[in-house]
């Protein structure tokens, strides 16, 4: 560690925007680094003119335009930088277009860095998320070869339908990271043998928030209460079948989910700030992970929400492709009434006191582990 007068520096290369109301794992990593005395730069990549054309939710924040390519001091030892570029590698939904765009998209990592370049040169540690920002890996390695590099794999790149050059960048960089940290057994098996220092680190949570007492948001409604919290890959067919099979159960859907299923026992809340979702999770009887399938969806078997559900000792219902070793997870076959009914009834009878939570990290504990196992301490 450096002297207190010169704190160690970390650059987090992510697709998230610091001021987004969607708080993702990389937000909490940045907070934890700051709490541990590090200087953190939250470097938002994968935002360009293409983002505006494609209706990217990050472009809806007015400050994104004003903050583009400017180093913004959020608070003491925490900075945000939106690396706004003319283009970024985006899946063009056509094999031919993806092939034709390869030469230009490969240039993404060489575009001007602007004000963040100084922090790239001075960083002690880089943490890359699974985004097109991976095309910066080789460049950062050349600029700052003494730094440590961590790949924190938040998602399977196939699930996010990334452009082929991003998949190539991941494959090329994997052997050269000091640590590859994955949050699910599925991803561990996928990368096993390809990375020199591969570790399984499940998602962390803010234990102090979940340990607090909250008023019951379901007061006045008879249970059981099933809750889904998420933003994508929602299985609407499951909700249609489950709410029909159990008309006396309540199904609570939190997130930007389209309201296709209309029944008195289905309640939509839209997108809520993270802290406002906690009471709905804590007071629920069952956590829902009803995801629809697309290639790579298996990586959601230990998603952040599943870890949060587990921490408050909720039984979980999920599709069979999300099979997990967790004892509190009950699976169903999509599109099958009997299977869905059985999974929900089994979850309802689960002994919640038997659910173990001693292997769940706080964000600070996770960051300490990352630092140690990457040799950045």
N, C-alpha and C positions, 0 to 999 in steps of 0.2 A: 504494500500500500504506500501511496505517496503521503507526504506530510499534509497535515490538516490545512495548511495555507494553500495547498495545491491539490484539490480533491481529484481522485481518479475520474476519468471521463468515459461515458458510454454513449454510443450512438445507436438508437433503435430504428432499424429500417423496416417500415411497416406500410400497409395500405390504408391505415386508419388516420383520421383527422383528429387532432388533439381535442378540438372544441366540439366534436360530435356528441350528441346526446346518447349515442350508442357506445357504451363503455365496453371495450374489448380487453382481452388479456394483455395486450401491449400497453394499454393505458395503466393497468395495475402494475406491470413490470416497471414502468417509468417511475411511478409513485414509490415503489419499494426501493429502487435504486437511490432515489432522492433521500428517503428515510435513512438509508444506510450511509449517507454522506457522499454519494457520488454526484457528479454533474451529469445530467442526462439531456440529450438532444433527441426529440421525437421527430424523426424525419419521415414525412408523409410522401410516398412515391405513388406512381401509377395514377397520376391526375394530370390531364392535359386537355387540349381542345377537343380530343375525342370524347373525353368525359362529358363535356357539355352536349355534344351531339347525341350521346347515348343516354342522356338523362340521369347520370350518376348522382346518387343521393347527396354526396358530399358537395356538389356544386350548388345545392339549394341553400347552403349556409352563406349569407352575404359576406362574411369576413374572409372566406376562402379567396375571393378575388383580390381583396386588399392585402392579404398576407402572403400572396404567392411570391416565392423566391425571396422572402425576407425572414431574417432570424428574429423570432418573437420571444421575448422573455416572459414566460408564463408566471414564474415566481422564482424564489431563490434557487439557483442551481437546476432549473428546469426550463428548457427552451423548446419551441415548436418551429419547424421549418417545413413549409409546403413546397416541395420541389415540383413546380409547374413547368411542364415541357410542351413543345409543339405537338408531340405524339407520345404514345406509349404502346407496348405490345398488347393488343386487344384481339381476342378471338373474333374473327370476322364471319363466323358461321358458314364458311365455305372452304372446302379443301383447296380449291384453286386459288382463292383470294389469300388464304393463309400461306400457301406456297409462294405466291408472288410477293407478299409483303415481308418475307423472311429477311432479305438484305437490308431493308430500311429499319425494321424492328431490332435487328442485331446491333444497330448503332445507338440504341436507347441508353446504354450504360456509359456512352462517351459524351453525352450532352453536357453543356456547361452546368457546373454545380452552384455557382454563385456564392453567397455569403456562408454557406455551410461547409465550404471546402476547408476553411481553417480548422473547423472542429473535426473533420475527417483526418487531417494530418496529426491532430493532437490527441485523438482518442486512444484509450487503453483497451477498449473492448467494443466490438460491434455485435449486435444481435439482429439477425435477419429473420423476417417473417416469410412464410411461403407466399410470395407475391412476385410480380415482375421485377421488383426491386432486386431480385437475385442477379440481374444483369449488371449490377454495380459491384458484385463481389470481387471479381478479378481486378477491377480498377482500384477499389479500396485497398486490396491486398498489396498492390504495387505502390500506392501512395504511402501506406502505413504498414510495412511488413512486420513490425515489432508488436503490433496489437494482437489481441486474441479475437477469434471469430467464432460465434455461436450461431447455429441454425436452429431456431425454435419453430418447429413445424406445427403451425396452427391448424392447417387443413391439407388434405390431399389436393394437389394442383389440378388433377383431373376433375375433381368434384366442382371446382370453380371454373372449369372450361377455359383454362389458360391457353394462350397461343403456343404453338409448338416450340418457339424459341425460348420460352420460359421453362418448359420441361427440359430442354437441352441444357439450359444454364444451371438448373438444379442438378442434373446428372453430372455435369462437368465439375461443379463446385463441391459436391458431397465429400470426396476424399480429402479435401483440404481444410475443412472446418476443424477447429480444435475440439468442438463438441457439437453433436447433433442431438437435440433434445426433442422427443416426441411425446404427445399426450395420450396415446392410445396403443394398445397391443397390436392392433391392425397396422398402424404405421411403423411400429417397431419391427414387425415381421417384414414389411415392405422394404425397409432400409437396411435390414440386417445383412452384413457382408459388404455393404457399399460405403459405409462410413467408418472411420478409424476409431471414433469414440462415441458410440451410440448409447444413449441412456433413455429409459422410460421415466418420464416425469408427468404424472397426471396434472391436469389444470389445478391451479390453486384458487382459493377463495378468500374473501374478507371475513374471517371468522368473527371478528368483533361486531360486524353488522348483523350477521345471522344469529349471534348469541343474545342480541337485545330482545326485549319484549315489544310486541306490536299489537294494536287493536285488531280484532278479527274483521277482515274486509267482507266476509261472507255472512255476517250477522243478519239474521232474518230469513236466510235461505236454508232449507233443509238439505242435508247432505246425502250421500258422500259428495265431496268436492274434488274434481279432477282438474289439474291446471297444466296448461302448456305455456311456456315462455320461450320465444324464439323469433327469428326474422325470416326464415327461409325453409325450403324443402318440406313444406307442410303437407301432410296426407289428409286431404279434405274428405276422401272416401271413408277413412277411419272414423272421422268425426260424425259423418252422416250415419254410419252404421251404429256406432257406440251410443250416440244420443237417442237413436230410435230404439235400440235394445234395452236401454236403461232410462226410460222417460222420467224417473224420479231422481236420477243423479244429475248433478250440475257440472257442466263443462265450461271452464273459464279459459279464454284464449287471449294471451297478452302478446302483442307484437303487430307489425304491419301485415296482418293476414287478411286476405279477401274474405268477405262474409258470404260464402256460398251456401252454408248450411244455416237455415233459419228455423229454429225451434225455441220454445219457451225455456228449455233447460240449457241452451247454448248462449254464453255471454261473451261478447267481444269488448275489449278494452283499448284496442289500438296500441301504439307504442308508448311505453312509459319509461321514465328515467330509472336506472338500475335500482336505486334505493327504494323506489315505490313498488317494485316487483316483489321485494322480500316478504312482506306480510302475506301476499297471495301464495307464496311457496310454503312459508312456515305453517299456515293454517290449512293447507290442503290435506287431503287424505291419500291422493295418488298423484304422482308426477307423470306427465305424458311426454313421450319422445316420439310421437307419431310422425315420422319422417317419410317422405316419398323417396323412391329410389332413383339414383343416377350414378354413373360410374364414380367410385371413390366415396360414396356415402357411408361405406363401412367404417370410415375413419371417425364417424360421429358416435361410435359406441361408447366413448368416454368423454363426451363433450362437456363444456363448462357447465351447462345446465344439468347434466346428469350428475356431475360432482356436487353441484349445489343441492339438488334433490336428495342425494345420498347423505350429505352433511346434516340435513334436518330430519334424516331417517324416514324418507318417503319411499314406499314401494314404487317401482317405475314400470310403465307399460311401453313397449317399443316393438317395431317390426322385427321379424326373425333375422333379417340381414344385419341387424345391430346386435347380434348375439354377444354376450359378455359373460365374464366369469363372476360378475357381481351377483350375490345371492338375492338381492332385492329387485332384480330385473326380470320381468315376465314378458315373453314375446308372443306375437300373433302373426299369422299369415295374412298379408294384405288381401283385402277383398273377401275374407271368409268370416261370416257372421259367428259361427260356432267358436272359431279360434279367438276372435276378438272378445267374445263373451267370456270364454274361459280365462283369458289373460287378465281381464278386469276383475273377475270374481276372485281369482287367486291373489291378485295384488291387494284386494280389499281385506283378505284374511291374513295377510303377512304380519308376523310379529315384529313391529317396528323397533322394539327394544333390542332385537337381535342384530340389527344393522350396525356394522362396525365402521367407525369413522377415524380411527387413529392413524390411518395412512394418508389423510388429506392434509395438504400443506396450506399454510398461509402464504400470501404473496412474498412476504419477507423471507420465509423459510425456503421458498422455491428459488428466489434470487440468490440467497446464500449458497444453495446447492449448485446453481449454475456457475457462479463465480469460482467455487472450489473445483468443480469437475472440469472446467475449461482451463484451469491453471492461471486464472486472472487475479488471484488474491496476492 
